[in-house]
Amino acid sequence: MNDQTSGAKLIVLSQVTFRKALGILGMSLPFILLIGGLFFDQKIGTSISAYYHFGPSAEAYRPAMGDVFVGVLFLIGMALIFYQGYEKKDEPISDSLVATGAGICAIAVALIPTDDKKTMFEDIIGDIHMLFAAVFFVALTYFCWVIFTRTDKPGNESAGKKKRNRIYKACAVIMAVALVLIAVVLTLLSDSMETRLVEHYYAVFWLESIAIFFFGLAWWTKANTS
């Protein structure tokens, strides 16, 4: 085996490992936060971002789920920023541009806390947080629907590629529906109904968890490309 062939195989292996790691992070994050929050804080966050405010106990040591939330989002963000996709001159938006934008948004979501509803300044910060979160999810949905389904052989895809494309598009649809439902809950419903759904039934948390899980599933599927 010559050095060029060996190098090419190492690049492929590193890409597979990268995609699997990103998939695992996405699929596991909601479960880690849910289980950790219930075990250490005896509660569920009203959203994924609400775990930012889950701090360590002053009375006895326990992991801060807020640190877990920030740490995992940083890992996802940095991985996306350094992602190298397939670049084609005829594509209006490159893979790397979308990935970098999504990565920057993920880090911004981690650094800018969600609204804790205490002051007007926190309300403004919370709105900025929501904007970055929305762009992050839209970019991930675009990845699943457009970027992952691209092919060098349009109309002549392998059976495996067609199957994966169905998975990618299903993930994109589920993510898009979850985002629309979140928008409906937060903007179109009455205050009393929104409070009931968000604080008592954790609607935003479950919908965000679904979106993040299927983002991870899409990347895991991409990692197993034959």
Secondary structure, DSSP 8 states (H G I E B T S, - for coil): --HHHHHHHHHHHHHHHHHHHHHHHHHHHHHHHHHHIIIIISS--SSSGGGGG----SSS----HHHHHHHHHHHHHHHHHT------TT-SS-HHHHHHHHHHHHHHHHHS----SSSHHHHHHHHHHHHHHHHHHHHHHHIIIIITT--SSTT---HHHHHHHHHHHHHHHHHHHHHHHHHIIIIIS-HHHHHIIIIIS-HHHHHHHHHHHHHHHHHHHHHT--
